[in-house]
Amino acid sequence: MKKTGPGIRWGREIRRLLLITLASVVMAVNIKSFVDAGGLFPGGFNGLTLLIQRSAARFAGLSLPFTVINLVLNAIPAAVSFRFIGRRFSAYSCYMIVLTSALTDLLPSIPITNDVLLICIFGGLINGFAISLCLMGRATSGGTDFIAVALSQQRNVDAWNYIFMGNVVMLLIAGAMFGWDKALYSIIFQFASTQIVHMLNLRYQRVTLLIITNQSESVYQQIRNTRHSATLFRGVGLYNGEERTMLYTVITKDQVKGILRQVRQADPHAFINQIRTDQVSGNFYQEPND
């Protein structure tokens, strides 16, 4: 079981704060370099904020601050998060939103390249990395990320690809207003970002383990340490006719390496099959974000 002493908890909170701060800096620098240089819309509420900013500048001659727009847009999702996800999670997410918004207003423009294709690919990769850092710190960058985490926690699904589709709709609106080339490049940017998040954020991905072992009790104790359970099946190995037991369990992907190492220690001869699991229905334990 995980240690939960005061020193351990403070260490986790400090790590959490550092990850979120780093994520804010990376995201703000990415907006002021790749996103601004390419005239892209990064998706989510940051992209919606930029869309409102640029619309006000082009059609009304107004220069609106990024911070004010972004905070107003995130007010309702933050309240929903506070209700359904958790207080500390929402507080850290608000810290991420405020710091990113302030840094975006304060930092000067930092153009790196004028090649739009390079901008949308590498800008998307960096944006996905920033979001992943934030998620590792048990927070979000706001807006649609609140929705993705809520769906993942409440429905046990990996919702990031659904959020990508929602962002595509917003980008199509931006394309109709500012030109289809920027919108289509922004879709590439968002796709690259989503794939990085999907690859690095293992917390809401599920893996089914089928473990054939002669040490079922010892192996099961290792599974129980993750707060997940298992189902035992009895059968016969057809190669040598010996009786076998198989444990069936579903765990999160970020727990797989630890479980495999512990199972090997309990039974070096265990046969393990890993199966990707897209969705789970039933009583599946999800560690709280708070």
C-alpha positions as CSV (number, residue, x, y, z in Angstrom):
1,M,0.0,0.0,0.0
2,K,1.1,3.6,-0.6
3,K,2.7,5.5,2.3
4,T,0.7,8.4,3.6
5,G,2.8,10.0,6.3
6,P,2.8,13.9,6.6
7,G,6.3,14.1,5.0
8,I,5.2,12.0,2.1
9,R,2.0,14.0,1.6
10,W,3.9,17.3,1.7
11,G,6.5,15.9,-0.8
12,R,3.7,15.0,-3.2
13,E,2.0,18.4,-2.9
14,I,5.4,20.2,-3.6
15,R,6.0,17.9,-6.6
16,R,2.4,18.6,-7.8
17,L,2.9,22.4,-7.5
18,L,6.3,22.2,-9.4
19,L,4.8,20.1,-12.2
20,I,1.9,22.5,-12.7
21,T,4.1,25.6,-12.6
22,L,6.4,24.0,-15.2
23,A,3.4,23.1,-17.3
24,S,2.1,26.8,-17.2
25,V,5.5,28.1,-18.3
26,V,5.8,25.6,-21.1
27,M,2.3,26.3,-22.3
28,A,2.6,30.1,-22.2
29,V,6.0,30.1,-24.0
30,N,4.4,27.8,-26.6
31,I,1.6,30.2,-27.2
32,K,3.9,33.2,-27.5
33,S,6.3,31.3,-29.9
34,F,4.8,28.6,-32.1
35,V,1.0,29.4,-31.7
36,D,1.4,33.2,-32.3
37,A,4.0,32.9,-35.0
38,G,1.7,30.5,-37.0
39,G,-1.5,32.4,-36.3
40,L,-2.9,29.0,-35.0
41,F,-5.7,28.2,-32.6
42,P,-4.6,25.6,-30.1
43,G,-8.0,24.2,-29.3
44,G,-9.7,24.1,-26.0
45,F,-10.4,27.3,-24.1
46,N,-7.0,28.7,-24.8
47,G,-7.9,28.5,-28.5
48,L,-11.3,30.0,-27.9
49,T,-9.7,32.8,-26.0
50,L,-7.4,33.5,-28.9
51,L,-10.4,33.3,-31.3
52,I,-12.2,36.0,-29.2
53,Q,-9.1,38.1,-29.0
54,R,-8.4,38.1,-32.7
55,S,-12.1,38.5,-33.6
56,A,-12.3,41.6,-31.4
57,A,-9.1,43.0,-32.9
58,R,-10.1,42.4,-36.5
59,F,-13.8,43.3,-36.4
60,A,-14.1,45.8,-33.6
61,G,-10.5,47.2,-33.3
62,L,-10.4,46.2,-29.6
63,S,-7.3,44.8,-27.8
64,L,-8.6,42.4,-25.2
65,P,-6.3,40.9,-22.5
66,F,-5.9,37.1,-22.7
67,T,-6.1,36.7,-18.9
68,V,-9.6,38.3,-18.5
69,I,-11.2,36.3,-21.3
70,N,-9.6,33.0,-20.3
71,L,-10.7,33.4,-16.6
72,V,-14.3,34.2,-17.6
73,L,-14.5,31.3,-19.9
74,N,-13.1,28.9,-17.3
75,A,-15.4,30.0,-14.5
76,I,-18.2,27.5,-15.1
77,P,-16.0,24.5,-15.9
78,A,-14.0,25.2,-12.7
79,A,-17.2,25.3,-10.7
80,V,-18.3,22.0,-12.2
81,S,-14.9,20.5,-11.4
82,F,-15.1,21.7,-7.8
83,R,-18.5,19.9,-7.5
84,F,-17.7,16.6,-9.3
85,I,-13.9,16.1,-9.3
86,G,-12.4,17.6,-6.1
87,R,-11.5,20.8,-4.3
88,R,-7.7,20.5,-4.5
89,F,-7.8,19.4,-8.1
90,S,-9.9,22.4,-8.9
91,A,-7.7,24.8,-6.9
92,Y,-4.5,23.6,-8.6
93,S,-6.3,23.8,-12.0
94,C,-7.3,27.4,-11.3
95,Y,-3.7,28.1,-10.4
96,M,-2.6,26.6,-13.7
97,I,-5.2,28.7,-15.6
98,V,-4.3,32.0,-13.8
99,L,-0.5,31.5,-14.1
100,T,-0.7,30.5,-17.8
101,S,-3.0,33.5,-18.6
102,A,-0.7,36.0,-16.8
103,L,2.4,34.6,-18.4
104,T,0.8,34.8,-21.8
105,D,0.1,38.5,-21.3
106,L,3.5,39.2,-19.8
107,L,5.8,37.3,-22.1
108,P,7.0,39.0,-25.3
109,S,6.4,37.3,-28.7
110,I,9.1,34.7,-29.3
111,P,9.1,33.6,-33.0
112,I,11.2,30.5,-33.6
113,T,10.4,29.6,-37.2
114,N,8.1,30.8,-40.0
115,D,7.5,27.4,-41.4
116,V,3.8,26.8,-40.6
117,L,4.0,23.0,-40.9
118,L,6.9,22.9,-38.4
119,I,5.0,25.3,-36.2
120,C,1.8,23.2,-36.1
121,I,3.6,19.9,-35.6
122,F,6.2,20.9,-32.9
123,G,3.8,23.4,-31.3
124,G,1.3,20.6,-31.0
125,L,3.8,18.3,-29.5
126,I,4.9,20.9,-26.9
127,N,1.3,21.8,-26.1
128,G,0.5,18.1,-25.5
129,F,3.6,17.8,-23.3
130,A,2.5,20.8,-21.2
131,I,-1.0,19.3,-20.8
132,S,0.5,16.0,-19.8
133,L,2.8,17.7,-17.2
134,C,-0.3,19.3,-15.8
135,L,-2.2,16.0,-15.6
136,M,0.7,14.4,-13.9
137,G,0.3,17.1,-11.3
138,R,-3.3,16.1,-10.9
139,A,-4.7,19.3,-12.5
140,T,-5.9,20.5,-15.9
141,S,-5.1,23.5,-18.1
142,G,-8.8,24.3,-17.9
143,G,-11.8,24.4,-20.3
144,T,-12.3,21.2,-22.2
145,D,-9.7,19.4,-20.1
146,F,-12.1,19.7,-17.1
147,I,-14.6,17.9,-19.3
148,A,-12.2,15.2,-20.3
149,V,-11.1,14.5,-16.7
150,A,-14.7,14.5,-15.5
151,L,-15.8,12.0,-18.2
152,S,-12.7,9.8,-17.5
153,Q,-13.4,9.8,-13.8
154,Q,-17.2,9.4,-13.8
155,R,-17.5,7.1,-16.9
156,N,-14.2,5.2,-16.8
157,V,-13.4,6.2,-20.5
158,D,-10.4,7.7,-22.1
159,A,-12.1,10.9,-23.3
160,W,-9.3,12.8,-25.0
161,N,-10.2,11.8,-28.6
162,Y,-13.8,12.9,-28.0
163,I,-12.4,16.3,-26.8
164,F,-10.3,16.5,-30.0
165,M,-13.5,16.1,-32.1
166,G,-15.1,19.0,-30.2
167,N,-12.0,21.1,-30.8
168,V,-12.3,20.4,-34.5
169,V,-15.7,22.0,-34.5
170,M,-14.3,25.2,-32.9
171,L,-11.5,25.2,-35.4
172,L,-13.9,25.0,-38.3
173,I,-15.6,28.1,-37.0
174,A,-12.2,29.8,-36.8
175,G,-11.5,28.7,-40.4
176,A,-14.7,30.3,-41.6
177,M,-13.7,33.6,-40.0
178,F,-9.9,33.8,-40.5
179,G,-9.1,31.4,-43.4
180,W,-9.2,27.7,-43.9
181,D,-5.4,27.3,-44.1
182,K,-4.9,28.4,-40.5
183,A,-7.8,26.2,-39.3
184,L,-6.6,23.1,-41.1
185,Y,-3.0,23.7,-39.8
186,S,-4.6,24.1,-36.3
187,I,-6.3,20.7,-36.6
188,I,-2.9,19.2,-37.3
189,F,-1.6,21.1,-34.2
190,Q,-4.5,19.7,-32.1
191,F,-4.1,16.2,-33.4
192,A,-0.4,16.2,-32.5
193,S,-1.2,17.6,-29.0
194,T,-4.0,15.0,-28.4
195,Q,-1.7,12.1,-29.4
196,I,1.0,13.2,-27.0
197,V,-1.5,13.5,-24.1
198,H,-2.9,10.1,-25.0
199,M,0.6,8.6,-25.0
200,L,1.8,10.2,-21.8
201,N,-1.3,10.3,-19.7
202,L,-1.7,6.6,-18.6
203,R,-3.9,7.3,-15.6
204,Y,-7.2,6.8,-17.4
205,Q,-6.1,4.0,-19.8
206,R,-7.1,0.5,-18.8
207,V,-5.2,-2.8,-19.2
208,T,-6.6,-6.3,-18.7
209,L,-4.2,-8.8,-17.3
210,L,-4.6,-12.6,-17.7
211,I,-2.1,-14.3,-15.4
212,I,-1.6,-18.0,-15.5
213,T,0.3,-19.0,-12.3
214,N,0.8,-21.7,-9.7
215,Q,1.2,-19.1,-7.0
216,S,-2.3,-17.5,-7.3
217,E,-2.5,-16.3,-3.6
218,S,0.9,-14.6,-3.7
219,V,0.1,-13.0,-7.1
220,Y,-3.3,-11.9,-5.9
221,Q,-1.8,-10.1,-2.9
222,Q,0.3,-8.0,-5.3
223,I,-2.8,-7.1,-7.3
224,R,-4.7,-6.1,-4.1
225,N,-2.0,-3.6,-3.3
226,T,-3.3,-1.5,-6.2
227,R,-6.8,-1.6,-4.6
228,H,-8.0,-3.7,-7.5
229,S,-9.3,-7.2,-7.2
230,A,-9.2,-10.3,-9.5
231,T,-11.2,-13.3,-10.5
232,L,-9.7,-16.8,-10.3
233,F,-10.3,-19.5,-13.0
234,R,-9.2,-23.1,-12.7
235,G,-8.2,-25.1,-15.7
236,V,-5.8,-27.6,-17.2
237,G,-2.6,-26.8,-19.2
238,L,-3.1,-28.9,-22.4
239,Y,0.7,-29.2,-23.0
240,N,1.4,-31.3,-20.0
241,G,-2.0,-31.9,-18.5
242,E,-1.3,-30.1,-15.2
243,E,-3.9,-28.1,-13.3
244,R,-3.5,-24.3,-13.7
245,T,-5.0,-21.2,-12.2
246,M,-5.6,-18.0,-14.1
247,L,-6.2,-14.6,-12.5
248,Y,-8.2,-12.0,-14.4
249,T,-7.9,-8.4,-13.5
250,V,-8.2,-4.9,-14.9
251,I,-5.8,-2.1,-13.8
252,T,-4.7,1.3,-15.0
253,K,-1.9,1.5,-17.5
254,D,0.4,3.4,-15.1
255,Q,0.3,0.5,-12.7
256,V,1.3,-2.2,-15.2
257,K,5.1,-2.0,-14.8
258,G,4.9,-2.2,-11.1
259,I,2.4,-5.2,-11.1
260,L,4.5,-7.1,-13.7
261,R,7.6,-6.7,-11.6
262,Q,5.9,-7.9,-8.4
263,V,4.2,-10.8,-10.2
264,R,7.6,-12.0,-11.5
265,Q,8.9,-11.8,-8.0
266,A,6.0,-13.9,-6.7
267,D,6.1,-16.4,-9.6
268,P,9.0,-16.2,-12.0
269,H,7.3,-18.7,-14.3
270,A,3.9,-16.9,-14.5
271,F,2.5,-16.5,-18.0
272,I,1.0,-13.0,-18.4
273,N,-1.2,-11.6,-21.3
274,Q,-1.8,-7.9,-21.5
275,I,-4.9,-6.7,-23.4
276,R,-5.8,-3.0,-24.0
277,T,-9.2,-2.2,-22.6
278,D,-11.1,0.8,-24.0
279,Q,-13.9,0.9,-21.5
280,V,-14.9,-0.7,-18.2
281,S,-18.5,-1.0,-16.8
282,G,-18.9,-1.9,-13.2
283,N,-17.1,-1.3,-9.9
284,F,-13.6,-0.3,-11.1
285,Y,-11.5,1.6,-8.5
286,Q,-10.2,4.9,-9.7
287,E,-7.7,6.7,-7.5
288,P,-9.2,10.2,-6.6
289,N,-7.6,13.2,-8.2
290,D,-7.5,14.9,-4.8
